[in-house]
Amino acid sequence: MFSIKTKIIFGRTENEISDLNLKGNGLLCTRRHNDLKFDGLNLYNLKISPEPTVDDLYRYFDEVRDLNFDYVLAVGGGSVLDTAKILSVMASDTKVEDLIGNNKVKSRAKTIVAIPTTHGSGSEVTKYAVLKFQNLKQTVVSENIVPDYALIDENLAMNLPAELTLHTSIDAFCHNIEAYFSKISEPLTDLNCENGMKFFFDGIDEAMENKISGRRKMLVCSVLGGIAITNLRTNLIHALSHVIGAEKNVSHGLANALFLRGYLKFYKGDEKFKNLCKILNVDIIKRTDEIYEKYNTKRLSDFVSQSDIKHIAEKTYENKRLLNVMKREISKENIVKIIEEAM
Ligand SMILES: [Fe+2]
């Protein structure tokens, strides 16, 4: 199945927002972008901190519960968007921990408008919201938190620091390639992912040079990646990165970047991988190596030691929800090999 529930709009935020006809009280969730002008909207600005926890959600809800807001306007990176999506479905008696997992959100009453300022998570179009609970990265998965509108404005992604630019872009690339190598992929999802990856290779250097054309290409890659994973979910790279993200506090994009090259090698001999290189007209492994060398990305050994490898492999192997959708079956030994290659 291939579906897109979100209306996706490209344009300047200040211009496009008025066409959405938002009525009543709005909750504006931001971290930094509170200088944007939303003329005519009645907004309460809630500041969101990075990497939300279940306790943060309760704290935020306490702050805004009396506002009786009608819609949520989220302007920020993945954490801001994810937090806003959960807040939009909370009521006074909601237990946030009970929303974690598949289809636990029973209803939806508020409009969600998502405006990404980074180009990685794709949260502006997904049914996912990640939060930390009991020292694990846990995911709320529900159609009821899919944003109604995604407003894509590349001006908001200008001046992202270089490291964040690289890592969020690689996160978006990973969404596309993992979905591409899902055993439940279909012709339309393949087309979506091929284009996402094309935008990545075309635009990564321009984005690293902070050119607006590059920011736009990375945002397109990110939106396509979001559409891909909301239809097909991620798999091995994210299963690995969830473990080191939670246990070693490695940021999401960087964690994915550490494992991407091992994943590419794992699929190197696959006919679909060879065809993908032809479709994109890129030697994917060579080009990826060039990107890593040029931008000097970190190694896994900067965060974990050799003695951690077995534990990371075991924890990753437990994530059957993600690993079971892989096109090529993976063993624990294969996972150890991919971790070793990332060291
Ligand atoms: Fe991701």
py3Dmol code that shows the C-alpha trace and the ligand (Angstrom):
import py3Dmol

protein = """\
ATOM      1  CA  MET A   1       0.000   0.000   0.000  1.00  0.00           C
ATOM      2  CA  PHE A   2       1.138   3.527  -0.706  1.00  0.00           C
ATOM      3  CA  SER A   3      -0.731   6.359   0.967  1.00  0.00           C
ATOM      4  CA  ILE A   4      -0.127   9.971   1.897  1.00  0.00           C
ATOM      5  CA  LYS A   5      -2.514  11.469   4.423  1.00  0.00           C
ATOM      6  CA  THR A   6      -0.769  14.801   4.879  1.00  0.00           C
ATOM      7  CA  LYS A   7      -1.343  17.766   2.598  1.00  0.00           C
ATOM      8  CA  ILE A   8       2.173  18.880   1.651  1.00  0.00           C
ATOM      9  CA  ILE A   9       2.719  22.536   0.764  1.00  0.00           C
ATOM     10  CA  PHE A  10       5.949  24.148  -0.466  1.00  0.00           C
ATOM     11  CA  GLY A  11       6.329  27.881   0.136  1.00  0.00           C
ATOM     12  CA  ARG A  12       7.175  30.700   2.514  1.00  0.00           C
ATOM     13  CA  THR A  13       5.749  29.985   5.946  1.00  0.00           C
ATOM     14  CA  GLU A  14       4.341  33.473   6.525  1.00  0.00           C
ATOM     15  CA  ASN A  15       2.474  33.392   3.197  1.00  0.00           C
ATOM     16  CA  GLU A  16       1.193  29.842   3.218  1.00  0.00           C
ATOM     17  CA  ILE A  17       0.015  29.681   6.809  1.00  0.00           C
ATOM     18  CA  SER A  18      -2.847  32.117   6.235  1.00  0.00           C
ATOM     19  CA  ASP A  19      -4.300  29.868   3.500  1.00  0.00           C
ATOM     20  CA  LEU A  20      -4.769  27.041   5.992  1.00  0.00           C
ATOM     21  CA  ASN A  21      -7.652  28.933   7.605  1.00  0.00           C
ATOM     22  CA  LEU A  22      -6.711  27.952  11.148  1.00  0.00           C
ATOM     23  CA  LYS A  23      -9.405  28.987  13.628  1.00  0.00           C
ATOM     24  CA  GLY A  24      -9.552  29.290  17.411  1.00  0.00           C
ATOM     25  CA  ASN A  25      -6.685  28.840  19.875  1.00  0.00           C
ATOM     26  CA  GLY A  26      -3.408  27.499  18.603  1.00  0.00           C
ATOM     27  CA  LEU A  27      -0.524  25.862  20.412  1.00  0.00           C
ATOM     28  CA  LEU A  28       2.778  26.873  18.835  1.00  0.00           C
ATOM     29  CA  CYS A  29       5.535  24.376  19.688  1.00  0.00           C
ATOM     30  CA  THR A  30       9.072  25.594  18.963  1.00  0.00           C
ATOM     31  CA  ARG A  31      12.608  25.416  20.226  1.00  0.00           C
ATOM     32  CA  ARG A  32      14.207  28.370  18.510  1.00  0.00           C
ATOM     33  CA  HIS A  33      11.992  29.710  15.733  1.00  0.00           C
ATOM     34  CA  ASN A  34       9.768  31.975  17.815  1.00  0.00           C
ATOM     35  CA  ASP A  35      10.618  35.029  15.701  1.00  0.00           C
ATOM     36  CA  LEU A  36       8.301  33.889  12.886  1.00  0.00           C
ATOM     37  CA  LYS A  37       5.240  36.061  12.311  1.00  0.00           C
ATOM     38  CA  PHE A  38       1.898  34.319  12.206  1.00  0.00           C
ATOM     39  CA  ASP A  39      -0.422  37.259  11.627  1.00  0.00           C
ATOM     40  CA  GLY A  40      -4.019  36.770  12.684  1.00  0.00           C
ATOM     41  CA  LEU A  41      -3.408  33.586  14.655  1.00  0.00           C
ATOM     42  CA  ASN A  42      -4.073  33.330  18.356  1.00  0.00           C
ATOM     43  CA  LEU A  43      -1.061  31.338  19.558  1.00  0.00           C
ATOM     44  CA  TYR A  44       0.455  30.259  22.836  1.00  0.00           C
ATOM     45  CA  ASN A  45       4.166  29.534  22.452  1.00  0.00           C
ATOM     46  CA  LEU A  46       5.398  26.417  24.213  1.00  0.00           C
ATOM     47  CA  LYS A  47       9.161  25.869  24.317  1.00  0.00           C
ATOM     48  CA  ILE A  48      10.200  22.295  23.621  1.00  0.00           C
ATOM     49  CA  SER A  49      13.512  20.842  24.820  1.00  0.00           C
ATOM     50  CA  PRO A  50      15.492  18.272  22.813  1.00  0.00           C
ATOM     51  CA  GLU A  51      14.866  14.515  23.107  1.00  0.00           C
ATOM     52  CA  PRO A  52      11.483  14.528  24.885  1.00  0.00           C
ATOM     53  CA  THR A  53      10.783  12.096  27.718  1.00  0.00           C
ATOM     54  CA  VAL A  54       7.422  10.878  28.979  1.00  0.00           C
ATOM     55  CA  ASP A  55       7.862  13.201  32.002  1.00  0.00           C
ATOM     56  CA  ASP A  56       8.434  16.160  29.658  1.00  0.00           C
ATOM     57  CA  LEU A  57       5.123  15.425  27.955  1.00  0.00           C
ATOM     58  CA  TYR A  58       3.251  15.560  31.274  1.00  0.00           C
ATOM     59  CA  ARG A  59       4.998  18.819  32.152  1.00  0.00           C
ATOM     60  CA  TYR A  60       4.110  20.398  28.788  1.00  0.00           C
ATOM     61  CA  PHE A  61       0.531  19.251  29.010  1.00  0.00           C
ATOM     62  CA  ASP A  62       0.192  20.760  32.513  1.00  0.00           C
ATOM     63  CA  GLU A  63       1.367  24.091  31.100  1.00  0.00           C
ATOM     64  CA  VAL A  64      -1.194  24.150  28.270  1.00  0.00           C
ATOM     65  CA  ARG A  65      -4.163  22.115  29.549  1.00  0.00           C
ATOM     66  CA  ASP A  66      -6.328  25.187  30.272  1.00  0.00           C
ATOM     67  CA  LEU A  67      -5.804  26.727  26.847  1.00  0.00           C
ATOM     68  CA  ASN A  68      -8.329  24.426  25.170  1.00  0.00           C
ATOM     69  CA  PHE A  69      -6.333  24.702  21.981  1.00  0.00           C
ATOM     70  CA  ASP A  70      -7.922  23.759  18.661  1.00  0.00           C
ATOM     71  CA  TYR A  71      -4.784  23.112  16.647  1.00  0.00           C
ATOM     72  CA  VAL A  72      -1.078  22.531  17.073  1.00  0.00           C
ATOM     73  CA  LEU A  73       1.491  24.379  15.016  1.00  0.00           C
ATOM     74  CA  ALA A  74       4.890  22.691  15.332  1.00  0.00           C
ATOM     75  CA  VAL A  75       7.948  24.510  14.002  1.00  0.00           C
ATOM     76  CA  GLY A  76      11.232  22.688  14.539  1.00  0.00           C
ATOM     77  CA  GLY A  77      13.255  19.523  14.203  1.00  0.00           C
ATOM     78  CA  GLY A  78      12.062  15.974  14.753  1.00  0.00           C
ATOM     79  CA  SER A  79      11.796  16.245  18.551  1.00  0.00           C
ATOM     80  CA  VAL A  80       9.611  19.357  18.394  1.00  0.00           C
ATOM     81  CA  LEU A  81       7.322  17.820  15.781  1.00  0.00           C
ATOM     82  CA  ASP A  82       7.063  14.521  17.650  1.00  0.00           C
ATOM     83  CA  THR A  83       6.267  16.276  20.948  1.00  0.00           C
ATOM     84  CA  ALA A  84       3.579  18.420  19.308  1.00  0.00           C
ATOM     85  CA  LYS A  85       2.010  15.347  17.687  1.00  0.00           C
ATOM     86  CA  ILE A  86       1.669  13.620  21.064  1.00  0.00           C
ATOM     87  CA  LEU A  87       0.393  16.778  22.792  1.00  0.00           C
ATOM     88  CA  SER A  88      -2.311  17.085  20.145  1.00  0.00           C
ATOM     89  CA  VAL A  89      -3.904  13.811  21.279  1.00  0.00           C
ATOM     90  CA  MET A  90      -3.475  14.218  25.045  1.00  0.00           C
ATOM     91  CA  ALA A  91      -6.343  14.825  27.462  1.00  0.00           C
ATOM     92  CA  SER A  92      -6.340  15.259  31.249  1.00  0.00           C
ATOM     93  CA  ASP A  93      -6.622  11.524  31.875  1.00  0.00           C
ATOM     94  CA  THR A  94      -4.084  10.420  29.230  1.00  0.00           C
ATOM     95  CA  LYS A  95      -1.275   8.145  30.342  1.00  0.00           C
ATOM     96  CA  VAL A  96       1.522   8.941  27.891  1.00  0.00           C
ATOM     97  CA  GLU A  97       3.251   5.602  28.464  1.00  0.00           C
ATOM     98  CA  ASP A  98       0.054   3.862  27.317  1.00  0.00           C
ATOM     99  CA  LEU A  99       0.279   5.588  23.929  1.00  0.00           C
ATOM    100  CA  ILE A 100       3.586   3.850  23.141  1.00  0.00           C
ATOM    101  CA  GLY A 101       3.297   1.065  20.579  1.00  0.00           C
ATOM    102  CA  ASN A 102       1.016   0.358  17.654  1.00  0.00           C
ATOM    103  CA  ASN A 103      -2.403   2.018  17.321  1.00  0.00           C
ATOM    104  CA  LYS A 104      -2.803   2.974  20.983  1.00  0.00           C
ATOM    105  CA  VAL A 105      -4.065   6.482  20.194  1.00  0.00           C
ATOM    106  CA  LYS A 106      -7.803   6.044  19.996  1.00  0.00           C
ATOM    107  CA  SER A 107      -9.000   9.377  18.648  1.00  0.00           C
ATOM    108  CA  ARG A 108      -7.966  12.676  17.255  1.00  0.00           C
ATOM    109  CA  ALA A 109      -9.694  16.040  17.572  1.00  0.00           C
ATOM    110  CA  LYS A 110      -7.112  18.691  16.800  1.00  0.00           C
ATOM    111  CA  THR A 111      -5.508  19.819  13.576  1.00  0.00           C
ATOM    112  CA  ILE A 112      -1.742  19.288  13.359  1.00  0.00           C
ATOM    113  CA  VAL A 113       0.402  21.586  11.216  1.00  0.00           C
ATOM    114  CA  ALA A 114       4.064  20.545  10.987  1.00  0.00           C
ATOM    115  CA  ILE A 115       6.781  22.868   9.717  1.00  0.00           C
ATOM    116  CA  PRO A 116      10.207  21.165   9.712  1.00  0.00           C
ATOM    117  CA  THR A 117      13.339  23.251  10.242  1.00  0.00           C
ATOM    118  CA  THR A 118      15.732  20.332   9.779  1.00  0.00           C
ATOM    119  CA  HIS A 119      15.732  17.809   6.966  1.00  0.00           C
ATOM    120  CA  GLY A 120      15.919  14.354   8.507  1.00  0.00           C
ATOM    121  CA  SER A 121      13.111  12.863  10.504  1.00  0.00           C
ATOM    122  CA  GLY A 122      10.298  13.271   7.980  1.00  0.00           C
ATOM    123  CA  SER A 123       8.058  13.552  11.051  1.00  0.00           C
ATOM    124  CA  GLU A 124       5.984  16.171   9.206  1.00  0.00           C
ATOM    125  CA  VAL A 125       4.359  13.330   7.230  1.00  0.00           C
ATOM    126  CA  THR A 126       4.710  10.272   9.477  1.00  0.00           C
ATOM    127  CA  LYS A 127       2.556   8.370  11.957  1.00  0.00           C
ATOM    128  CA  TYR A 128       5.542   8.149  14.347  1.00  0.00           C
ATOM    129  CA  ALA A 129       6.585  10.092  17.418  1.00  0.00           C
ATOM    130  CA  VAL A 130       9.682   9.017  19.325  1.00  0.00           C
ATOM    131  CA  LEU A 131      10.142   9.682  23.026  1.00  0.00           C
ATOM    132  CA  LYS A 132      12.377   8.412  25.773  1.00  0.00           C
ATOM    133  CA  PHE A 133      10.873   6.113  28.401  1.00  0.00           C
ATOM    134  CA  GLN A 134      12.744   3.894  30.868  1.00  0.00           C
ATOM    135  CA  ASN A 135      16.012   4.726  29.132  1.00  0.00           C
ATOM    136  CA  LEU A 136      14.782   3.437  25.785  1.00  0.00           C
ATOM    137  CA  LYS A 137      13.732   5.256  22.641  1.00  0.00           C
ATOM    138  CA  GLN A 138      10.100   4.270  22.276  1.00  0.00           C
ATOM    139  CA  THR A 139       7.705   5.029  19.461  1.00  0.00           C
ATOM    140  CA  VAL A 140       4.072   6.057  19.365  1.00  0.00           C
ATOM    141  CA  VAL A 141       2.691   4.660  16.093  1.00  0.00           C
ATOM    142  CA  SER A 142      -0.746   5.892  15.067  1.00  0.00           C
ATOM    143  CA  GLU A 143      -2.636   7.289  12.109  1.00  0.00           C
ATOM    144  CA  ASN A 144      -4.129   9.721  14.628  1.00  0.00           C
ATOM    145  CA  ILE A 145      -0.853  11.625  14.938  1.00  0.00           C
ATOM    146  CA  VAL A 146      -0.167  12.037  11.218  1.00  0.00           C
ATOM    147  CA  PRO A 147      -0.002  15.804  10.569  1.00  0.00           C
ATOM    148  CA  ASP A 148      -2.843  17.293   8.518  1.00  0.00           C
ATOM    149  CA  TYR A 149      -0.491  19.758   6.864  1.00  0.00           C
ATOM    150  CA  ALA A 150       3.263  19.808   6.255  1.00  0.00           C
ATOM    151  CA  LEU A 151       4.570  23.180   5.251  1.00  0.00           C
ATOM    152  CA  ILE A 152       7.975  22.931   3.591  1.00  0.00           C
ATOM    153  CA  ASP A 153       9.992  26.155   3.662  1.00  0.00           C
ATOM    154  CA  GLU A 154      13.690  25.745   2.886  1.00  0.00           C
ATOM    155  CA  ASN A 155      14.432  29.206   4.301  1.00  0.00           C
ATOM    156  CA  LEU A 156      13.885  27.784   7.780  1.00  0.00           C
ATOM    157  CA  ALA A 157      16.596  25.176   7.271  1.00  0.00           C
ATOM    158  CA  MET A 158      19.257  27.720   6.311  1.00  0.00           C
ATOM    159  CA  ASN A 159      22.291  27.978   8.596  1.00  0.00           C
ATOM    160  CA  LEU A 160      21.857  24.612  10.247  1.00  0.00           C
ATOM    161  CA  PRO A 161      25.318  23.684  11.556  1.00  0.00           C
ATOM    162  CA  ALA A 162      27.355  21.467   9.209  1.00  0.00           C
ATOM    163  CA  GLU A 163      27.286  18.370  11.425  1.00  0.00           C
ATOM    164  CA  LEU A 164      23.543  18.577  11.900  1.00  0.00           C
ATOM    165  CA  THR A 165      23.111  19.143   8.161  1.00  0.00           C
ATOM    166  CA  LEU A 166      25.085  16.013   7.362  1.00  0.00           C
ATOM    167  CA  HIS A 167      23.546  13.760   9.974  1.00  0.00           C
ATOM    168  CA  THR A 168      19.920  14.773   9.438  1.00  0.00           C
ATOM    169  CA  SER A 169      20.380  14.402   5.657  1.00  0.00           C
ATOM    170  CA  ILE A 170      21.845  10.921   6.115  1.00  0.00           C
ATOM    171  CA  ASP A 171      18.899  10.059   8.381  1.00  0.00           C
ATOM    172  CA  ALA A 172      16.556  11.028   5.527  1.00  0.00           C
ATOM    173  CA  PHE A 173      18.636   8.968   3.077  1.00  0.00           C
ATOM    174  CA  CYS A 174      18.461   5.982   5.453  1.00  0.00           C
ATOM    175  CA  HIS A 175      14.657   6.217   5.563  1.00  0.00           C
ATOM    176  CA  ASN A 176      14.565   5.957   1.792  1.00  0.00           C
ATOM    177  CA  ILE A 177      17.072   3.128   1.420  1.00  0.00           C
ATOM    178  CA  GLU A 178      15.768   1.052   4.314  1.00  0.00           C
ATOM    179  CA  ALA A 179      12.226   1.279   2.945  1.00  0.00           C
ATOM    180  CA  TYR A 180      13.596   0.397  -0.507  1.00  0.00           C
ATOM    181  CA  PHE A 181      15.040  -2.824   0.897  1.00  0.00           C
ATOM    182  CA  SER A 182      11.889  -3.748   2.761  1.00  0.00           C
ATOM    183  CA  LYS A 183      10.275  -6.994   1.721  1.00  0.00           C
ATOM    184  CA  ILE A 184       6.899  -5.239   1.610  1.00  0.00           C
ATOM    185  CA  SER A 185       8.016  -2.572  -0.869  1.00  0.00           C
ATOM    186  CA  GLU A 186       5.856  -1.959  -3.945  1.00  0.00           C
ATOM    187  CA  PRO A 187       6.373  -0.177  -7.297  1.00  0.00           C
ATOM    188  CA  LEU A 188       5.113   3.170  -6.028  1.00  0.00           C
ATOM    189  CA  THR A 189       7.109   3.018  -2.809  1.00  0.00           C
ATOM    190  CA  ASP A 190      10.183   2.139  -4.885  1.00  0.00           C
ATOM    191  CA  LEU A 191       9.636   5.174  -7.103  1.00  0.00           C
ATOM    192  CA  ASN A 192       9.247   7.336  -4.016  1.00  0.00           C
ATOM    193  CA  CYS A 193      12.490   6.034  -2.472  1.00  0.00           C
ATOM    194  CA  GLU A 194      14.531   6.184  -5.689  1.00  0.00           C
ATOM    195  CA  ASN A 195      13.629   9.851  -5.978  1.00  0.00           C
ATOM    196  CA  GLY A 196      14.402  10.499  -2.321  1.00  0.00           C
ATOM    197  CA  MET A 197      17.889   9.041  -2.794  1.00  0.00           C
ATOM    198  CA  LYS A 198      18.378  10.964  -6.033  1.00  0.00           C
ATOM    199  CA  PHE A 199      17.647  14.240  -4.229  1.00  0.00           C
ATOM    200  CA  PHE A 200      20.156  13.265  -1.541  1.00  0.00           C
ATOM    201  CA  PHE A 201      23.036  12.600  -3.938  1.00  0.00           C
ATOM    202  CA  ASP A 202      22.154  15.670  -6.043  1.00  0.00           C
ATOM    203  CA  GLY A 203      21.912  18.034  -3.104  1.00  0.00           C
ATOM    204  CA  ILE A 204      24.127  16.952  -0.237  1.00  0.00           C
ATOM    205  CA  ASP A 205      27.129  19.061  -1.276  1.00  0.00           C
ATOM    206  CA  GLU A 206      24.914  22.109  -1.887  1.00  0.00           C
ATOM    207  CA  ALA A 207      23.304  21.634   1.523  1.00  0.00           C
ATOM    208  CA  MET A 208      26.733  21.348   3.180  1.00  0.00           C
ATOM    209  CA  GLU A 209      27.638  24.634   1.469  1.00  0.00           C
ATOM    210  CA  ASN A 210      24.419  26.069   2.973  1.00  0.00           C
ATOM    211  CA  LYS A 211      22.952  26.831  -0.445  1.00  0.00           C
ATOM    212  CA  ILE A 212      19.192  27.234  -0.483  1.00  0.00           C
ATOM    213  CA  SER A 213      18.918  24.817  -3.434  1.00  0.00           C
ATOM    214  CA  GLY A 214      20.604  22.152  -1.296  1.00  0.00           C
ATOM    215  CA  ARG A 215      18.299  22.828   1.651  1.00  0.00           C
ATOM    216  CA  ARG A 216      15.298  22.359  -0.638  1.00  0.00           C
ATOM    217  CA  LYS A 217      16.647  19.104  -2.079  1.00  0.00           C
ATOM    218  CA  MET A 218      17.326  17.719   1.382  1.00  0.00           C
ATOM    219  CA  LEU A 219      13.820  18.684   2.513  1.00  0.00           C
ATOM    220  CA  VAL A 220      12.361  16.840  -0.478  1.00  0.00           C
ATOM    221  CA  CYS A 221      14.540  13.826   0.384  1.00  0.00           C
ATOM    222  CA  SER A 222      13.288  14.047   3.962  1.00  0.00           C
ATOM    223  CA  VAL A 223       9.600  14.308   3.013  1.00  0.00           C
ATOM    224  CA  LEU A 224       9.971  11.351   0.623  1.00  0.00           C
ATOM    225  CA  GLY A 225      11.811   9.412   3.331  1.00  0.00           C
ATOM    226  CA  GLY A 226       8.984  10.186   5.762  1.00  0.00           C
ATOM    227  CA  ILE A 227       6.386   8.963   3.281  1.00  0.00           C
ATOM    228  CA  ALA A 228       8.488   5.844   2.713  1.00  0.00           C
ATOM    229  CA  ILE A 229       8.759   4.863   6.367  1.00  0.00           C
ATOM    230  CA  THR A 230       5.187   5.712   7.259  1.00  0.00           C
ATOM    231  CA  ASN A 231       4.190   3.175   4.606  1.00  0.00           C
ATOM    232  CA  LEU A 232       6.986   0.630   5.103  1.00  0.00           C
ATOM    233  CA  ARG A 233       8.841   1.418   8.371  1.00  0.00           C
ATOM    234  CA  THR A 234      12.636   1.405   8.785  1.00  0.00           C
ATOM    235  CA  ASN A 235      14.732  -1.689   9.485  1.00  0.00           C
ATOM    236  CA  LEU A 236      18.315  -2.580  10.362  1.00  0.00           C
ATOM    237  CA  ILE A 237      20.004   0.829  10.465  1.00  0.00           C
ATOM    238  CA  HIS A 238      17.337   2.234  12.758  1.00  0.00           C
ATOM    239  CA  ALA A 239      17.221  -0.924  14.889  1.00  0.00           C
ATOM    240  CA  LEU A 240      20.958  -0.422  15.519  1.00  0.00           C
ATOM    241  CA  SER A 241      20.708   3.319  16.031  1.00  0.00           C
ATOM    242  CA  HIS A 242      17.848   2.994  18.546  1.00  0.00           C
ATOM    243  CA  VAL A 243      20.162   0.900  20.737  1.00  0.00           C
ATOM    244  CA  ILE A 244      23.160   3.216  20.710  1.00  0.00           C
ATOM    245  CA  GLY A 245      20.915   6.290  20.752  1.00  0.00           C
ATOM    246  CA  ALA A 246      19.324   5.221  24.015  1.00  0.00           C
ATOM    247  CA  GLU A 247      22.330   3.604  25.699  1.00  0.00           C
ATOM    248  CA  LYS A 248      25.183   5.813  24.518  1.00  0.00           C
ATOM    249  CA  ASN A 249      23.283   9.046  23.917  1.00  0.00           C
ATOM    250  CA  VAL A 250      24.390   9.234  20.286  1.00  0.00           C
ATOM    251  CA  SER A 251      22.125  11.605  18.331  1.00  0.00           C
ATOM    252  CA  HIS A 252      19.695   9.913  15.950  1.00  0.00           C
ATOM    253  CA  GLY A 253      21.138  11.115  12.650  1.00  0.00           C
ATOM    254  CA  LEU A 254      24.726  10.410  13.637  1.00  0.00           C
ATOM    255  CA  ALA A 255      23.798   6.958  14.933  1.00  0.00           C
ATOM    256  CA  ASN A 256      22.279   6.101  11.561  1.00  0.00           C
ATOM    257  CA  ALA A 257      25.257   7.554   9.731  1.00  0.00           C
ATOM    258  CA  LEU A 258      27.552   5.186  11.634  1.00  0.00           C
ATOM    259  CA  PHE A 259      25.800   2.109  10.260  1.00  0.00           C
ATOM    260  CA  LEU A 260      24.788   3.164   6.747  1.00  0.00           C
ATOM    261  CA  ARG A 261      27.922   1.938   5.004  1.00  0.00           C
ATOM    262  CA  GLY A 262      27.712  -1.534   6.581  1.00  0.00           C
ATOM    263  CA  TYR A 263      24.087  -1.742   5.450  1.00  0.00           C
ATOM    264  CA  LEU A 264      25.039  -0.834   1.885  1.00  0.00           C
ATOM    265  CA  LYS A 265      27.680  -3.570   1.833  1.00  0.00           C
ATOM    266  CA  PHE A 266      25.141  -6.066   3.197  1.00  0.00           C
ATOM    267  CA  TYR A 267      22.936  -5.425   0.141  1.00  0.00           C
ATOM    268  CA  LYS A 268      25.772  -4.926  -2.361  1.00  0.00           C
ATOM    269  CA  GLY A 269      25.254  -8.275  -4.137  1.00  0.00           C
ATOM    270  CA  ASP A 270      21.469  -7.904  -4.375  1.00  0.00           C
ATOM    271  CA  GLU A 271      20.019  -7.437  -7.875  1.00  0.00           C
ATOM    272  CA  LYS A 272      17.823  -4.609  -6.610  1.00  0.00           C
ATOM    273  CA  PHE A 273      20.915  -2.811  -5.296  1.00  0.00           C
ATOM    274  CA  LYS A 274      22.718  -3.164  -8.633  1.00  0.00           C
ATOM    275  CA  ASN A 275      19.636  -1.841 -10.432  1.00  0.00           C
ATOM    276  CA  LEU A 276      19.379   1.070  -8.022  1.00  0.00           C
ATOM    277  CA  CYS A 277      22.926   2.157  -8.932  1.00  0.00           C
ATOM    278  CA  LYS A 278      21.862   2.131 -12.589  1.00  0.00           C
ATOM    279  CA  ILE A 279      18.635   4.037 -11.926  1.00  0.00           C
ATOM    280  CA  LEU A 280      20.442   6.709  -9.913  1.00  0.00           C
ATOM    281  CA  ASN A 281      23.471   6.593 -12.180  1.00  0.00           C
ATOM    282  CA  VAL A 282      25.662   6.515  -9.086  1.00  0.00           C
ATOM    283  CA  ASP A 283      28.085   3.953  -7.669  1.00  0.00           C
ATOM    284  CA  ILE A 284      26.338   4.223  -4.314  1.00  0.00           C
ATOM    285  CA  ILE A 285      29.078   2.702  -2.163  1.00  0.00           C
ATOM    286  CA  LYS A 286      31.844   4.733  -3.794  1.00  0.00           C
ATOM    287  CA  ARG A 287      29.858   7.987  -3.651  1.00  0.00           C
ATOM    288  CA  THR A 288      28.892   7.403  -0.027  1.00  0.00           C
ATOM    289  CA  ASP A 289      32.547   6.740   0.886  1.00  0.00           C
ATOM    290  CA  GLU A 290      33.478  10.024  -0.835  1.00  0.00           C
ATOM    291  CA  ILE A 291      30.837  11.924   1.154  1.00  0.00           C
ATOM    292  CA  TYR A 292      32.084  10.413   4.423  1.00  0.00           C
ATOM    293  CA  GLU A 293      35.709  11.189   3.615  1.00  0.00           C
ATOM    294  CA  LYS A 294      34.921  14.735   2.523  1.00  0.00           C
ATOM    295  CA  TYR A 295      32.909  15.595   5.625  1.00  0.00           C
ATOM    296  CA  ASN A 296      34.984  13.575   8.067  1.00  0.00           C
ATOM    297  CA  THR A 297      32.229  11.714   9.877  1.00  0.00           C
ATOM    298  CA  LYS A 298      32.807   9.978  13.198  1.00  0.00           C
ATOM    299  CA  ARG A 299      33.310   6.248  13.849  1.00  0.00           C
ATOM    300  CA  LEU A 300      31.364   4.038  16.218  1.00  0.00           C
ATOM    301  CA  SER A 301      34.570   3.514  18.244  1.00  0.00           C
ATOM    302  CA  ASP A 302      34.274   7.178  19.298  1.00  0.00           C
ATOM    303  CA  PHE A 303      31.259   6.097  21.404  1.00  0.00           C
ATOM    304  CA  VAL A 304      31.507   2.409  22.211  1.00  0.00           C
ATOM    305  CA  SER A 305      34.247  -0.090  22.999  1.00  0.00           C
ATOM    306  CA  GLN A 306      34.914  -3.537  21.500  1.00  0.00           C
ATOM    307  CA  SER A 307      33.376  -5.183  24.556  1.00  0.00           C
ATOM    308  CA  ASP A 308      30.012  -3.502  23.787  1.00  0.00           C
ATOM    309  CA  ILE A 309      29.640  -5.099  20.340  1.00  0.00           C
ATOM    310  CA  LYS A 310      27.999  -8.334  21.449  1.00  0.00           C
ATOM    311  CA  HIS A 311      25.467  -6.518  23.621  1.00  0.00           C
ATOM    312  CA  ILE A 312      24.550  -4.042  20.847  1.00  0.00           C
ATOM    313  CA  ALA A 313      24.077  -6.930  18.398  1.00  0.00           C
ATOM    314  CA  GLU A 314      21.860  -8.821  20.837  1.00  0.00           C
ATOM    315  CA  LYS A 315      19.683  -5.819  21.674  1.00  0.00           C
ATOM    316  CA  THR A 316      19.344  -5.026  17.970  1.00  0.00           C
ATOM    317  CA  TYR A 317      18.479  -8.619  17.115  1.00  0.00           C
ATOM    318  CA  GLU A 318      15.598  -8.460  19.620  1.00  0.00           C
ATOM    319  CA  ASN A 319      13.888  -5.765  17.517  1.00  0.00           C
ATOM    320  CA  LYS A 320      11.925  -8.194  15.382  1.00  0.00           C
ATOM    321  CA  ARG A 321       9.336  -5.549  14.438  1.00  0.00           C
ATOM    322  CA  LEU A 322      12.011  -3.840  12.315  1.00  0.00           C
ATOM    323  CA  LEU A 323      14.233  -6.760  11.332  1.00  0.00           C
ATOM    324  CA  ASN A 324      11.383  -8.948  10.088  1.00  0.00           C
ATOM    325  CA  VAL A 325      10.650  -6.593   7.192  1.00  0.00           C
ATOM    326  CA  MET A 326      14.145  -6.836   5.701  1.00  0.00           C
ATOM    327  CA  LYS A 327      14.291  -8.013   2.111  1.00  0.00           C
ATOM    328  CA  ARG A 328      17.367 -10.111   2.912  1.00  0.00           C
ATOM    329  CA  GLU A 329      17.202 -12.069   6.144  1.00  0.00           C
ATOM    330  CA  ILE A 330      19.837 -11.064   8.667  1.00  0.00           C
ATOM    331  CA  SER A 331      21.583 -13.184  11.289  1.00  0.00           C
ATOM    332  CA  LYS A 332      23.099 -12.056  14.562  1.00  0.00           C
ATOM    333  CA  GLU A 333      26.539 -12.761  13.040  1.00  0.00           C
ATOM    334  CA  ASN A 334      25.778 -10.396  10.141  1.00  0.00           C
ATOM    335  CA  ILE A 335      24.796  -7.719  12.642  1.00  0.00           C
ATOM    336  CA  VAL A 336      28.063  -8.170  14.559  1.00  0.00           C
ATOM    337  CA  LYS A 337      29.939  -7.769  11.265  1.00  0.00           C
ATOM    338  CA  ILE A 338      28.122  -4.528  10.448  1.00  0.00           C
ATOM    339  CA  ILE A 339      28.849  -3.174  13.936  1.00  0.00           C
ATOM    340  CA  GLU A 340      32.538  -4.141  13.620  1.00  0.00           C
ATOM    341  CA  GLU A 341      32.743  -2.349  10.280  1.00  0.00           C
ATOM    342  CA  ALA A 342      31.352   0.815  11.870  1.00  0.00           C
ATOM    343  CA  MET A 343      34.085   0.810  14.580  1.00  0.00           C
TER     344      MET A 343
END
"""
ligand_1 = """\
1
LIG
Fe 15.332 8.273 11.356
"""
view = py3Dmol.view(width=600, height=400)
view.addModel(protein, "pdb")
view.setStyle({"model": 0}, {"cartoon": {"style": "trace"}})
view.addModel(ligand_1, "xyz")
view.setStyle({"model": 1}, {"stick": {}})
view.zoomTo()
view.show()
